[in-house]
Amino acid sequence: MQGPVLSVVVALYQIEHLLPDFLASLAKLICDETQIEAVLVDDGSTDKTELMAREFTRQHTNARLIVHTENRGLFSTRQTGVQASTGRFIWLVDGDDVLLSLDLEFVVKSVVSHRDLDLFCFQYVETRSADIPKLVGNGVLKRYKSIAHGLILFPLLYWGNIWRFLIRRELLLKYYRTTNMRNDMGEDLVLTSWLGAETRAAMLADQPIYVYRRLRQGSYTETLPPFERMATSIGLFHALCVKNANNLDPATRTLLALFSLPMREIHRSESQRVHRPDMVAKCEAIDDIVPKIGATRTELAELIEQQSISLRPAAADLRARRILECLAKDKSEC
């Protein structure tokens, strides 16, 4: 392969207190200057984030910094980084988390063996504090399997964690060139849902490559007022389940509808209480489309079995049945 195998695109904004841990982990990862590069994008920070990132790029020749003079949001920050990258695959990460070791040799061999691979899916570790958990093991891949035909990974639709994935650069360029669904609160879910419809083949791996620091103070979602946060979520799922439904495969649409179940009662009631008929209408539209966009039990079972590591067919069929039952009931009955 010519050029770097991987570009690590880092979104930065107002994280000077958490950035040192991230940069230390990034430094270990990019020690191979021919195989990997880092593209750091600061989205108009006013603290010391930009200065710290600039010093890092001075110390590493395969890292560079791009600075937005004003805050543009997560969509634009990632778009800037993707367009500036040169790697075959891209890893979209956040500068307030921590990176673990990554087996680039595994990535290279997989791409050579499966030339239609568009996506790698790895595991992650979650912590609710700034502390970095100690991991047991040597990081060697224990098992993996390839997934074909572009069906979205089952756990993906529930969490939408984009930093679990290495994505072919051409696919990301297409996304940022064609999508108009710009929503910083739901950017990961929008992107991962789109990838589910576009990916030709994906590779699952057991190796954890990322530490997610959950619920950090000052995150985008925590700065929103409670109803604005709810309204943003309603708008996102309305766009995915209603406006964009024809662009997603049946199993993906069903899982999105399942994920939006809380809107049936809680969000609709709250929207009525604060006199927001526009939000009530979106909740009702999501509810109305659920029986129209569903997959069959066989389709769901095939999706779950193929894309969940070590899940037997019987268990996949049972889980598919439970999903379809939930779609026909209130959330409280599931």
C-alpha positions as CSV (number, residue, x, y, z in Angstrom):
1,M,0.0,0.0,0.0
2,Q,1.2,3.5,-0.8
3,G,0.8,6.2,1.8
4,P,-0.4,5.6,5.4
5,V,-2.8,2.8,6.1
6,L,-4.6,4.8,8.7
7,S,-5.5,8.4,9.4
8,V,-6.5,9.2,13.0
9,V,-8.8,12.3,12.8
10,V,-9.2,14.0,16.2
11,A,-12.0,16.4,17.1
12,L,-10.8,18.9,19.7
13,Y,-12.8,21.6,21.6
14,Q,-12.3,23.0,25.1
15,I,-10.7,19.9,26.6
16,E,-7.3,21.1,28.1
17,H,-7.9,19.1,31.3
18,L,-8.3,15.8,29.5
19,L,-6.1,16.3,26.5
20,P,-2.7,15.2,28.0
21,D,-3.9,11.6,28.5
22,F,-5.2,11.5,25.0
23,L,-2.0,12.9,23.4
24,A,0.1,10.5,25.4
25,S,-1.9,7.6,24.0
26,L,-1.8,9.0,20.5
27,A,2.0,9.4,20.6
28,K,2.3,5.7,21.3
29,L,0.0,4.8,18.5
30,I,1.6,6.9,15.7
31,C,5.2,5.8,16.3
32,D,5.3,4.1,12.9
33,E,5.5,7.2,10.8
34,T,5.0,5.4,7.5
35,Q,1.8,3.4,8.4
36,I,-0.2,6.0,10.3
37,E,-0.9,9.7,10.5
38,A,-2.8,12.0,12.9
39,V,-5.0,15.0,11.8
40,L,-6.0,17.1,14.7
41,V,-8.8,19.6,14.2
42,D,-9.4,22.3,16.9
43,D,-12.9,23.7,16.6
44,G,-12.3,27.2,17.9
45,S,-11.2,26.4,21.4
46,T,-10.5,29.4,23.7
47,D,-8.6,27.5,26.4
48,K,-5.2,25.9,26.0
49,T,-6.4,23.0,23.8
50,E,-5.0,24.5,20.6
51,L,-1.6,25.3,22.2
52,M,-1.2,21.8,23.5
53,A,-2.2,20.3,20.2
54,R,0.3,22.5,18.3
55,E,3.1,21.5,20.6
56,F,2.3,17.9,20.0
57,T,2.5,18.3,16.2
58,R,5.9,20.0,16.6
59,Q,7.2,16.8,18.2
60,H,5.6,14.4,15.7
61,T,6.3,14.8,11.9
62,N,3.3,12.6,11.0
63,A,0.8,14.7,12.9
64,R,-0.6,18.1,11.9
65,L,-3.1,20.6,13.3
66,I,-5.9,22.4,11.5
67,V,-7.6,25.2,13.4
68,H,-11.1,26.6,13.0
69,T,-11.2,30.3,13.9
70,E,-14.7,29.9,15.1
71,N,-16.8,27.0,16.5
72,R,-18.5,25.1,13.7
73,G,-19.7,22.0,15.4
74,L,-18.8,18.3,15.3
75,F,-20.0,17.6,11.7
76,S,-17.8,20.3,10.2
77,T,-14.8,19.5,12.4
78,R,-14.8,15.9,11.3
79,Q,-15.4,16.9,7.7
80,T,-12.3,19.1,7.8
81,G,-10.2,16.3,9.2
82,V,-11.5,13.7,6.7
83,Q,-10.8,16.0,3.7
84,A,-7.3,16.7,4.9
85,S,-6.4,13.0,5.6
86,T,-4.4,10.7,3.3
87,G,-4.8,7.3,4.9
88,R,-6.6,4.4,3.3
89,F,-8.8,4.1,6.4
90,I,-9.9,6.7,8.9
91,W,-10.5,6.5,12.6
92,L,-12.7,9.3,13.9
93,V,-11.9,9.9,17.6
94,D,-12.5,12.5,20.3
95,G,-9.7,14.2,22.1
96,D,-11.2,13.8,25.6
97,D,-10.9,9.9,25.4
98,V,-7.9,7.6,25.3
99,L,-6.6,5.3,22.5
100,L,-5.4,1.8,23.1
101,S,-3.0,-0.3,20.9
102,L,-4.1,-1.2,17.4
103,D,-2.9,-4.1,15.3
104,L,-2.1,-2.4,12.0
105,E,-0.7,-5.6,10.6
106,F,-4.1,-7.2,11.0
107,V,-5.7,-4.3,9.2
108,V,-3.3,-4.5,6.3
109,K,-3.6,-8.3,5.9
110,S,-7.4,-8.1,6.1
111,V,-7.6,-5.4,3.3
112,V,-5.3,-7.5,1.1
113,S,-7.4,-10.6,1.6
114,H,-10.8,-8.9,1.4
115,R,-10.5,-6.0,-1.1
116,D,-14.2,-5.0,-0.6
117,L,-13.7,-4.2,3.1
118,D,-15.1,-0.8,3.9
119,L,-15.3,-1.1,7.7
120,F,-13.5,-2.6,10.7
121,C,-15.4,-2.8,14.0
122,F,-13.4,-3.2,17.2
123,Q,-14.3,-3.2,20.9
124,Y,-14.0,-0.4,23.5
125,V,-13.8,0.1,27.3
126,E,-16.0,2.6,29.1
127,T,-15.3,4.6,32.2
128,R,-17.4,7.2,34.1
129,S,-14.4,9.1,35.3
130,A,-11.2,10.6,34.0
131,D,-9.3,7.6,35.2
132,I,-8.0,5.2,32.6
133,P,-8.9,1.5,33.5
134,K,-6.2,-1.1,33.6
135,L,-6.8,-3.8,31.0
136,V,-5.9,-7.5,31.3
137,G,-4.3,-9.2,28.4
138,N,-1.7,-8.4,25.7
139,G,-4.1,-6.9,23.1
140,V,-3.7,-9.8,20.7
141,L,-6.7,-10.6,18.5
142,K,-8.4,-13.8,19.7
143,R,-10.9,-14.2,16.9
144,Y,-12.6,-12.2,14.2
145,K,-15.0,-12.8,11.3
146,S,-15.9,-10.9,8.1
147,I,-19.3,-9.6,7.5
148,A,-20.6,-9.1,3.9
149,H,-23.3,-7.2,2.0
150,G,-23.5,-4.0,4.0
151,L,-25.8,-4.8,6.8
152,I,-25.3,-2.6,9.9
153,L,-23.7,-4.2,13.0
154,F,-26.3,-5.0,15.5
155,P,-25.0,-3.2,18.6
156,L,-24.2,-0.1,16.5
157,L,-27.7,1.1,16.2
158,Y,-28.2,1.2,19.9
159,W,-25.1,3.3,20.7
160,G,-23.8,4.8,17.5
161,N,-20.2,4.9,18.7
162,I,-18.3,5.9,15.7
163,W,-14.9,5.6,17.4
164,R,-15.3,1.8,17.3
165,F,-14.8,1.8,13.6
166,L,-12.0,2.2,11.0
167,I,-13.8,3.4,7.8
168,R,-12.6,3.5,4.3
169,R,-11.7,7.1,3.4
170,E,-13.6,7.1,0.1
171,L,-16.8,6.1,1.9
172,L,-16.5,8.9,4.4
173,L,-15.8,11.5,1.7
174,K,-19.0,10.4,0.0
175,Y,-20.9,10.8,3.3
176,Y,-19.6,14.3,3.9
177,R,-20.2,15.2,0.3
178,T,-23.8,14.0,0.1
179,T,-25.5,14.2,3.5
180,N,-27.4,17.2,4.7
181,M,-28.3,15.7,8.1
182,R,-26.1,17.9,10.2
183,N,-26.9,17.3,13.9
184,D,-24.1,17.5,16.4
185,M,-26.0,15.7,19.2
186,G,-26.8,12.7,16.9
187,E,-23.8,12.9,14.5
188,D,-22.6,9.4,15.3
189,L,-26.0,7.8,15.0
190,V,-26.6,9.5,11.6
191,L,-23.2,8.5,10.3
192,T,-23.4,4.9,11.5
193,S,-26.9,4.5,10.1
194,W,-25.7,5.8,6.8
195,L,-22.8,3.4,6.8
196,G,-25.1,0.5,7.4
197,A,-26.7,1.2,4.0
198,E,-23.5,1.9,2.2
199,T,-20.9,-0.6,3.5
200,R,-20.0,-3.5,1.2
201,A,-18.2,-5.6,3.8
202,A,-17.0,-5.2,7.4
203,M,-14.7,-7.0,9.7
204,L,-15.4,-7.7,13.4
205,A,-12.6,-7.9,15.9
206,D,-12.5,-8.6,19.6
207,Q,-9.6,-6.3,20.4
208,P,-10.5,-3.2,22.5
209,I,-8.9,-0.1,20.9
210,Y,-10.6,2.8,22.7
211,V,-11.4,4.1,26.2
212,Y,-14.6,6.1,26.3
213,R,-14.8,8.6,29.1
214,R,-18.6,8.8,29.6
215,L,-20.5,11.8,31.0
216,R,-17.6,14.3,31.0
217,Q,-18.6,17.8,32.2
218,G,-19.2,20.3,29.4
219,S,-20.1,17.7,26.7
220,Y,-22.4,18.9,24.0
221,T,-25.5,17.0,25.2
222,E,-25.0,18.2,28.8
223,T,-25.0,21.8,27.8
224,L,-28.4,21.6,26.2
225,P,-31.6,22.5,28.3
226,P,-33.6,19.3,29.0
227,F,-36.4,19.9,26.5
228,E,-34.0,21.1,23.8
229,R,-32.1,17.9,24.2
230,M,-35.3,15.9,23.9
231,A,-36.4,18.0,20.8
232,T,-33.0,17.4,19.2
233,S,-33.4,13.6,19.7
234,I,-37.0,13.7,18.3
235,G,-35.8,15.6,15.3
236,L,-33.0,13.2,14.7
237,F,-35.1,10.0,14.8
238,H,-37.8,11.7,12.7
239,A,-35.2,12.3,10.0
240,L,-33.8,8.7,10.2
241,C,-37.1,6.8,10.6
242,V,-39.4,8.9,8.5
243,K,-37.5,11.1,6.0
244,N,-34.6,8.8,5.3
245,A,-36.4,5.4,5.7
246,N,-36.1,4.5,2.0
247,N,-32.3,4.7,2.1
248,L,-31.9,2.0,4.8
249,D,-32.4,-1.7,4.7
250,P,-35.4,-3.3,6.5
251,A,-33.5,-4.6,9.5
252,T,-31.8,-1.3,10.0
253,R,-35.1,0.6,9.9
254,T,-36.6,-1.8,12.4
255,L,-33.8,-1.3,14.9
256,L,-34.0,2.4,14.5
257,A,-37.8,2.3,15.2
258,L,-37.1,0.2,18.3
259,F,-34.5,2.7,19.5
260,S,-37.1,5.4,19.2
261,L,-39.7,3.7,21.3
262,P,-39.4,6.1,24.2
263,M,-40.8,8.8,21.9
264,R,-44.1,7.1,21.8
265,E,-45.2,8.2,25.2
266,I,-42.5,10.1,27.2
267,H,-41.4,12.5,24.5
268,R,-44.9,13.0,23.2
269,S,-46.3,13.8,26.6
270,E,-43.5,16.2,27.4
271,S,-44.0,18.0,24.0
272,Q,-47.7,18.4,24.8
273,R,-47.0,19.7,28.3
274,V,-44.7,22.5,26.9
275,H,-47.1,23.2,24.0
276,R,-44.9,22.2,21.1
277,P,-47.3,20.8,18.5
278,D,-44.5,20.5,16.0
279,M,-42.7,18.0,18.2
280,V,-45.9,16.1,18.9
281,A,-46.4,15.7,15.2
282,K,-42.9,14.3,14.7
283,C,-43.5,11.8,17.6
284,E,-46.7,10.7,16.0
285,A,-45.1,10.3,12.6
286,I,-42.4,8.1,14.1
287,D,-45.1,6.0,15.8
288,D,-47.2,5.7,12.7
289,I,-44.3,4.5,10.5
290,V,-43.2,1.7,12.8
291,P,-45.5,-1.0,11.4
292,K,-44.7,0.1,7.8
293,I,-40.9,-0.2,7.8
294,G,-40.3,-3.4,9.7
295,A,-38.2,-6.4,8.7
296,T,-39.3,-10.0,9.0
297,R,-38.1,-12.2,11.8
298,T,-35.9,-14.1,9.4
299,E,-34.2,-10.9,8.2
300,L,-33.6,-9.7,11.7
301,A,-32.3,-13.1,12.9
302,E,-29.9,-13.3,10.0
303,L,-28.6,-9.8,10.7
304,I,-28.1,-10.5,14.4
305,E,-26.5,-13.9,13.9
306,Q,-24.0,-12.8,11.2
307,Q,-22.9,-9.6,12.9
308,S,-22.7,-10.6,16.6
309,I,-19.6,-12.5,17.6
310,S,-20.3,-16.0,19.0
311,L,-24.1,-15.7,18.9
312,R,-25.7,-19.0,17.9
313,P,-28.6,-19.1,15.4
314,A,-31.2,-20.1,18.1
315,A,-30.2,-17.1,20.2
316,A,-30.3,-14.8,17.2
317,D,-33.8,-16.0,16.4
318,L,-35.0,-15.5,19.9
319,R,-33.5,-11.9,20.0
320,A,-35.2,-11.1,16.7
321,R,-38.6,-12.3,18.0
322,R,-38.2,-10.2,21.1
323,I,-37.4,-7.1,19.0
324,L,-40.5,-7.6,16.9
325,E,-42.6,-8.1,20.0
326,C,-41.3,-4.8,21.4
327,L,-42.1,-2.9,18.3
328,A,-45.8,-3.9,18.7
329,K,-46.0,-2.9,22.4
330,D,-45.3,0.1,24.7
331,K,-41.8,0.2,26.0
332,S,-43.0,-0.6,29.6
333,E,-44.2,-4.0,28.4
334,C,-40.9,-5.1,26.7
